[in-house]
Amino acid sequence: QVQLVESGGGLVQDGGSLRLSCAASGGTFSTHIMGWFRQAPGKDREFVAGITWIGIRTHSDSVKGRFTISRDNAKNTVYLQMNNLKPEDTAVYFCAARSAAGISQGAQDYDYWGQGTQVTVSS
């Protein structure tokens, strides 16, 4: 059983930056695909970025060039560096872990979830 705890959310102005962290415990972190998702009020949970255990990454088109996912297997932590934030990035951001191989953009394919951290971007 993997436990995930996100941190680093907050309120930031348009164009600002935040770095989210997700600390994992209780499982073999290095073998899991890790992902970040977000959910705005009234909307479905949306894939943001994913990373394999060896660091192969993918980002959604809406954040490509602004957000970067990374991981530190020695610290059992995955990060999401968010630059040039926009009001439409406002959402609860969730960290997720997937036991199967390959990055999936479907939330249903992830086995473990954190509680989420709020990111609010003011205009």
MISETI-75533 format. One record per residue: residue number from 1; residue in one letter; y, z, x of N, C-alpha, C, O in turn. Coordinates in steps of 0.05 Angstrom, whole numbers. Each point is the difference from the previous one (the first is absolute). Layout:
N
 num residuo   n_c2   n_c3   n_c1  ca_c2  ca_c3  ca_c1   c_c2   c_c3   c_c1   o_c2   o_c3   o_c1
 NUM       a      Y      Z      X      Y      Z      X      Y      Z      X      Y      Z      X
...
REM end
This chain:
123
 num residuo   n_c2   n_c3   n_c1  ca_c2  ca_c3  ca_c1   c_c2   c_c3   c_c1   o_c2   o_c3   o_c1
   1       q    -24      0     17     24      0    -17     25      0     18      3     18     16
   2       v     14    -38    -21     25     -2     16     23     10    -16      3     -6    -24
   3       q     13     23     36     25     10    -12     23    -13     14      1     -3     24
   4       l     19     -6    -41     23    -14     11     25     14    -10      3      7    -23
   5       v     16     -2     42     25     13     -7     23    -16     11      3     -4     24
   6       e     14     -7    -42     23    -15      8     25     18      5      2     21    -12
   7       s     16    -31     28     25     13      5     20    -20      9     -7    -23      7
   8       g     33     31     -8     21    -18     11     17    -14    -21     19    -14      7
   9       g    -26     18    -32     17    -13    -21     27     14     -3      5     21     13
  10       g     12    -33    -29     26     12     -4     20    -20    -12     -8    -21    -10
  11       l     33     28     11     22    -16    -11     14    -13     24      8     13     19
  12       v     -4    -39    -21     14    -15     21     18    -21    -13     -6     -9    -22
  13       q     26      1     36     18    -21    -10    -11    -28      5    -16     -4     18
  14       d     26    -15    -33     -7    -28      3      4     -8     30     21      5     11
  15       g    -42    -17      0      2     -8     28    -10     21     20     -2     -5     24
  16       g     -5     29    -34     -9     21     17    -30     -2      8    -13    -19     -8
  17       s      4     39     22    -28      0     10    -13     27     -6     13     21     -2
  18       l    -39    -22     -2    -17     24     -2    -27     -6     13     -8    -23      3
  19       r     -5     44      6    -27     -2     11    -18     19    -15      4     24      0
  20       l    -24    -36    -14    -20     16    -14    -23      5     18     -8    -17     17
  21       s     -4     41    -20    -24      7     15    -22      8    -20      6      9    -22
  22       c    -31    -14     30    -23      8    -17    -20     13     19    -12    -14     16
  23       a      7     39    -19    -19     15     16    -27      1    -15     -1      8    -23
  24       a    -20    -15     37    -27      0    -12    -17     22     12      3      7     24
  25       s    -20      4    -40    -19     20      9    -26     -2    -17      0    -12    -21
  26       g    -21     23     32    -25      2    -15    -18    -24      2    -21      0    -13
  27       g     27    -19     29    -17    -24      2      3    -13     27     14     10     18
  28       t    -26    -33    -15      2    -15     25     23    -20     -3     -4    -23     -8
  29       f     28     32     14     24    -15     -5     -1    -28     14      8    -20    -12
  30       s    -18     20     36      2    -25     16    -16    -23    -12      4    -23      7
  31       t    -23     29    -24    -17    -21    -11     11    -11    -27    -11    -19    -11
  32       h     31     31      1     10     -7    -27     23    -21      2     17      1     18
  33       i    -17    -19    -37     24    -16     -5     21     18    -13     -7     15    -18
  34       m     31    -16     28     22     16    -12     20    -18    -13      7    -22     11
  35       g      4     31    -33     20    -16    -14     22     16    -11     -2     25     -4
  36       w     24    -38     -1     23     12    -14      5    -16    -26      0    -25      0
  37       f      3     39    -21      7    -11    -26     25     13    -11      8     21     10
  38       r      4    -33    -29     23     13    -13     -1     -5    -30    -12    -20    -10
  39       q     25     38     -5      0     -3    -29     28      9    -10      8     23      3
  40       a      6    -42    -15     25      6    -13     -4      7    -29    -21     -8    -11
  41       p     39     22     -2     -3      8    -28     -5    -25    -18     15    -19      1
  42       g    -36     21    -17     -6    -21    -18    -14    -25     12     -4    -19    -14
  43       k     -2     21     39    -13    -23     14    -27      8     10     -7     23      3
  44       d     -9    -44      3    -27      5     12      3      8     29     20     -5     13
  45       r    -41     18     -3     -1      6     28     -2    -25     17    -17    -18     -6
  46       e     34     15     26      3    -24     15     -8      4     29      8     19     13
  47       f    -23    -38     -2     -7      1     29     25     -5     17     16    -18     -6
  48       v    -13     34     27     22     -3     18    -10    -10     28     11    -20     10
  49       a    -31     33      1    -10     -7     26    -27     13      5     -7     20    -13
  50       g     -9    -32     31    -26     10      7     -5     -4     30     12    -18     12
  51       i    -30     34     -1     -6     -2     28    -29      8      5    -10     19    -12
  52       t     -4    -35     29    -27      6      7     -1     21     23     21      8     10
  53       w    -45      1     -4     -3     22     20      8    -10     28      7     16     17
  54       i     -7    -43    -12      8    -10     26     29    -11     -1      9    -11     20
  55       g      5     15    -42     28     -6     -1      8    -27    -11     23     -9      3
  56       i    -42     -5    -15      7    -25    -14     15      7    -25     -9     17    -16
  57       r     32    -29     12     18      8    -22      6    -23    -19     -1    -24      7
  58       t      8     31    -31     10    -19    -20     21     14    -17     -2     24     -6
  59       h     23    -39     -1     22     11    -16      5    -18    -24     -5    -24      2
  60       s     13     36    -24      7    -17    -23     25    -16      6     16      7     17
  61       d    -14    -29    -31     23    -18      4     27     14     -5     20     -6     12
  62       s    -20     25    -31     25     14     -8     10     18     22     24      8      0
  63       v    -41      0     19      9     18     21     -2    -12     28      8     13     20
  64       k    -20    -36    -18     -5    -12     26     27     -4     15     19     -9    -11
  65       g    -19     17     36     24     -1     17     18     25     -2     18      3     15
  66       r    -24     14    -35     16     25     -3    -17     25      4      9     19     12
  67       f    -34    -20    -21    -18     23      3    -22     -6     20     -8    -23      4
  68       t     -1     44     10    -22     -3     19    -19     23     -3      7     23      2
  69       i    -33    -30     -6    -21     21      0    -12      3     27     -3    -19     15
  70       s     -3     44     -8    -14      5     26    -18     24     -4      2     15    -20
  71       r    -19    -10     40    -17     23     -2     -5     11     28      1    -14     20
  72       d     -6     40    -19     -7     14     25    -27     14     -6     -1     21    -12
  73       n    -21    -33     21    -26     11     -6     -5     27     13    -15     16    -10
  74       a     28    -11     33     -3     26     13     13     22    -16     -8     23      1
  75       k     28    -30    -17     14     20    -17     -8     -1    -29     10     15    -16
  76       n    -29    -33     10     -9     -3    -28     24     -5    -19      2     12    -21
  77       t     16    -29     30     25     -4    -15      6    -30     -2     -3    -15     19
  78       v     13      7    -43     10    -27     -4     29      2     -8      9     19    -13
  79       y      7    -38     22     29      0     -4      9    -25    -15    -13    -21      0
  80       l     36     24    -13     13    -24    -11     30      3      7     15     16    -11
  81       q     -7    -33     30     28     -2      8     14    -19    -19     -8    -23     -2
  82       m     29     33    -12     13    -16    -20     29     -4      9     15     20      1
  83       n     -7    -44      5     28     -6      8     13    -18    -21    -13    -12    -16
  84       n     40     11     17     15    -16    -19     -9      5    -29     -6    -19    -14
  85       l      4     43      7     -9      7    -27     19     -9    -21     24     -1      4
  86       k    -35     -7    -27     15    -11    -22     -6     17    -25    -20     14     -2
  87       p     38    -14    -18     -4     16    -24    -27     -7    -14    -12     18    -12
  88       e      3    -43     14    -25     -7    -12    -24     11     14    -23     -3     -9
  89       d     27     16     32    -22     14     14     -5     28    -11    -19     13      8
  90       t     36     -5    -26     -2     27    -12    -27      2    -15     -6    -16    -17
  91       a    -10     36     25    -26      4    -12    -13     25     12     11     12     18
  92       v    -33     -4    -30    -18     19     13    -18    -15     18    -13    -19     -9
  93       y     11     27     34    -17    -13     20    -25     16      4      1     24      4
  94       f    -24    -38     -5    -26     13      3    -15    -11     24      2    -24      6
  95       c    -15     42      8    -18     -7     21    -28     -2    -11     -7     16    -18
  96       a     -9    -34     27    -28     -3    -10    -19     -8     23      8    -12     20
  97       a    -33     20    -24    -21     -6     20    -23    -15    -13     -8      6    -23
  98       r     -2    -25     37    -22    -17    -10    -23      1     19      3     -3     24
  99       s    -27      9    -34    -24      2     17    -11    -27      7    -11     -3     22
 100       a     13    -16    -40    -12    -26      5     16    -16     20     23      7      6
 101       a    -34    -28      5     13    -17     20     21    -18    -13     -3     -8    -23
 102       g     25      2     38     19    -19     -9     23     13    -16     -4     18    -16
 103       i     28    -28     21     23      9    -14      0    -12    -28     -3    -25     -3
 104       s      6     41    -18      2    -10    -27     27      7    -11     11     21      6
 105       q      0    -39    -22     26      6    -13     -4     11    -28     20      5    -14
 106       g    -45      0      6     -5     12    -26     -3     30      2    -17     10     15
 107       a     32      4    -31     -1     30      0    -28     10     -7     -9     21     10
 108       q     -6    -36    -26    -26      8     -9    -21      0     22    -21     12     -2
 109       d     28    -24     25    -18     -2     22      3     23     20    -15      0     20
 110       y     33     18    -25      4     23     18    -13     25    -11      1      5    -24
 111       d    -13     10     41    -17     23     -8     15     26     -1     -6     18    -16
 112       y     26    -15     32     15     26      3     30     -5     -2     10    -20     10
 113       w      4     39    -22     28     -3     -4     15     26      6    -11     22     -5
 114       g     35    -25     15     18     23      3     14      6    -26     -3    -15    -20
 115       q     20     35     20     14      8    -24     26    -16     -4     12      1    -22
 116       g     -3    -15     42     24    -17     -2     25     14     10      2     25     -1
 117       t     17    -41     10     26     11      9     21    -19    -11     -2    -24      1
 118       q     23     36    -12     22    -15    -13     19    -12     20      9     14     18
 119       v     -3    -40    -21     20    -13     15     21    -11    -20     -7    -15    -18
 120       t     32     23     22     21     -9    -17     22    -13     17     10     13     19
 121       v     -3    -38    -26     20    -14     15     24     -4    -19     -2    -13    -21
 122       s     25     24     29     24     -3    -16     17    -24      8      1     -7     24
 123       s     11     -5    -44     17    -24      6     29      8      6     16    -17      5
REM end
